[in-house]
Amino acid sequence: MTRSLIRVGLALAGNAIGLLLAALILDKMSLDGPAFVLAVIIFTVLTAVFDPLISKFTEDQHAIVQSASALISTFLALVLTVLISDGLRIDGVFSWVTATVLVWLLTMLAGVILAKFFLKEKGDAK
């Protein structure tokens, strides 16, 4: 139970870091303070739902499609988070594409780094 709560906390923290850094890098991506917390929660839940679904649909496809499944789920989670929440805004096609890649990459990196600090056992970081 404690391990599950830590994983949820790490996912929320990693997504918050990824979204914050992407918003700092991109001019046409913005975050609204109090609503940002809700946006992070929505994004985290949507990512948790989309990742296994899209992976399941792409498991019989080529390696390129399988690799893109994380980017697709990140993009879908961003779209729905923008539509549902007032805490995140992205304008322009270039910003959407770049935000998807940045959020995916930065969230992944933050998750790996946070897991190394908070999950001490060898098998937990996986």
DAGIRA-V200103 format. One record per pair of residues at least 4 apart in sequence whose ideal C-beta (glycine too) atoms are under 8 Angstrom apart, sorted by the first residue. I is the first residue (numbers start at 1). GAP is how many residues later the second one is. D is the distance in Angstrom with one decimal. If there is no record, write none. Layout:
I_GAP_D ; I_GAP_D
This chain:
1_4_6.6 ; 2_4_6.4 ; 3_4_6.5 ; 3_116_7.9 ; 3_121_6.9 ; 4_4_6.5 ; 5_4_6.3 ; 6_4_6.2 ; 6_112_6.0 ; 6_113_6.9 ; 7_4_6.4 ; 8_4_6.4 ; 9_4_6.2 ; 10_4_5.9 ; 10_101_6.4 ; 10_104_4.9 ; 10_105_6.0 ; 10_108_6.1 ; 10_109_7.7 ; 11_4_6.2 ; 11_33_5.4 ; 11_36_7.8 ; 11_37_7.2 ; 11_100_7.0 ; 12_4_6.2 ; 12_28_6.1 ; 12_29_7.1 ; 12_32_5.4 ; 13_4_6.3 ; 13_97_7.1 ; 13_101_5.8 ; 14_4_6.2 ; 14_93_5.1 ; 14_94_7.8 ; 14_96_4.1 ; 14_97_3.8 ; 14_100_5.7 ; 15_4_6.2 ; 15_25_5.5 ; 15_28_5.4 ; 15_29_4.9 ; 15_32_6.9 ; 15_92_5.4 ; 16_4_6.1 ; 16_20_7.8 ; 16_24_4.7 ; 17_4_6.1 ; 17_89_6.6 ; 17_90_7.2 ; 17_93_4.0 ; 18_4_6.2 ; 18_84_7.5 ; 18_85_4.8 ; 18_86_7.7 ; 18_87_7.8 ; 18_88_3.9 ; 18_89_3.2 ; 18_90_7.8 ; 18_91_8.0 ; 18_92_5.7 ; 19_4_6.2 ; 19_12_6.6 ; 19_17_7.6 ; 19_20_7.2 ; 19_21_6.4 ; 19_24_6.7 ; 19_69_6.9 ; 19_84_6.0 ; 19_88_7.7 ; 20_4_6.5 ; 20_11_6.8 ; 21_4_6.4 ; 21_81_7.2 ; 21_85_4.8 ; 22_4_5.9 ; 22_7_6.0 ; 22_77_5.5 ; 22_80_4.1 ; 22_81_4.8 ; 22_84_6.0 ; 23_6_4.8 ; 23_7_6.1 ; 23_8_4.8 ; 25_4_8.0 ; 25_77_6.1 ; 26_64_7.7 ; 26_69_5.5 ; 26_72_6.0 ; 26_73_5.9 ; 26_76_7.0 ; 27_68_7.8 ; 28_62_6.6 ; 28_63_4.3 ; 28_64_5.0 ; 28_66_7.9 ; 28_67_3.9 ; 29_59_7.7 ; 29_60_7.1 ; 29_61_4.9 ; 29_62_7.8 ; 29_66_5.7 ; 29_70_5.2 ; 30_58_7.6 ; 30_59_4.8 ; 31_5_4.6 ; 31_8_7.1 ; 31_56_6.2 ; 31_57_6.0 ; 31_58_7.8 ; 32_4_5.9 ; 32_7_7.9 ; 32_54_6.0 ; 32_55_4.9 ; 32_56_7.6 ; 32_57_7.6 ; 34_4_8.0 ; 34_53_7.6 ; 35_4_6.1 ; 35_50_6.0 ; 35_51_4.5 ; 35_52_3.2 ; 35_53_7.9 ; 36_4_6.3 ; 36_51_4.3 ; 36_52_7.2 ; 37_4_6.7 ; 37_50_7.2 ; 38_4_6.2 ; 38_47_5.4 ; 38_49_5.5 ; 39_4_6.0 ; 39_42_5.4 ; 39_46_4.2 ; 39_47_8.0 ; 39_48_3.2 ; 39_49_4.4 ; 40_4_6.1 ; 40_47_7.7 ; 41_4_6.4 ; 42_4_6.2 ; 42_38_7.3 ; 42_39_4.9 ; 42_42_5.5 ; 42_43_5.3 ; 43_4_6.1 ; 43_34_5.2 ; 43_35_7.1 ; 43_38_4.6 ; 43_45_7.6 ; 44_4_6.3 ; 45_4_6.5 ; 46_4_5.9 ; 46_30_7.0 ; 46_31_3.9 ; 46_34_5.4 ; 46_35_6.5 ; 47_4_5.9 ; 47_26_6.0 ; 47_27_6.8 ; 47_30_4.6 ; 49_4_6.5 ; 50_4_5.6 ; 50_22_7.7 ; 50_23_3.6 ; 50_26_5.3 ; 50_27_5.8 ; 51_4_6.1 ; 51_18_7.6 ; 51_19_6.9 ; 51_22_4.9 ; 52_4_6.1 ; 53_4_6.7 ; 53_20_7.7 ; 54_4_6.1 ; 54_15_4.4 ; 54_18_5.3 ; 54_19_4.9 ; 54_22_7.8 ; 55_4_6.4 ; 55_11_7.6 ; 55_14_5.1 ; 57_12_7.8 ; 58_7_4.9 ; 58_8_5.0 ; 58_10_7.7 ; 58_11_4.7 ; 59_7_6.9 ; 61_4_3.8 ; 61_5_5.9 ; 62_4_7.1 ; 63_4_6.1 ; 64_4_6.4 ; 65_4_7.1 ; 68_4_5.8 ; 69_4_6.4 ; 70_4_6.3 ; 70_34_6.0 ; 70_38_7.8 ; 71_4_6.3 ; 71_29_6.0 ; 71_30_6.9 ; 71_33_5.5 ; 72_4_6.4 ; 73_4_6.1 ; 74_4_6.3 ; 74_26_5.3 ; 74_29_5.7 ; 74_30_4.2 ; 74_33_7.6 ; 75_4_6.4 ; 75_21_7.6 ; 75_25_4.4 ; 76_4_6.4 ; 77_4_6.0 ; 78_4_6.3 ; 78_10_7.5 ; 78_12_6.8 ; 78_18_7.5 ; 78_21_6.3 ; 78_22_6.2 ; 78_25_6.5 ; 79_4_6.4 ; 80_4_5.8 ; 81_4_5.4 ; 81_6_7.9 ; 81_7_5.4 ; 82_6_5.4 ; 82_7_6.5 ; 82_8_6.0 ; 90_5_5.3 ; 90_6_5.6 ; 90_9_5.2 ; 91_4_5.8 ; 92_4_6.8 ; 93_4_6.5 ; 94_4_6.0 ; 95_4_5.6 ; 96_4_6.4 ; 97_4_6.7 ; 98_4_5.9 ; 99_4_5.8 ; 100_4_6.2 ; 101_4_6.1 ; 102_4_5.7 ; 103_4_5.7 ; 104_4_6.3 ; 105_4_6.3 ; 106_4_6.1 ; 107_4_6.1 ; 108_4_6.5 ; 109_4_6.3 ; 110_4_5.9 ; 111_4_6.0 ; 112_4_6.7 ; 112_13_7.6 ; 113_4_6.9 ; 114_4_5.9 ; 115_4_4.9 ; 115_9_7.2 ; 115_10_4.5 ; 116_9_6.1 ; 119_5_3.6 ; 119_6_5.1 ; 120_4_7.1
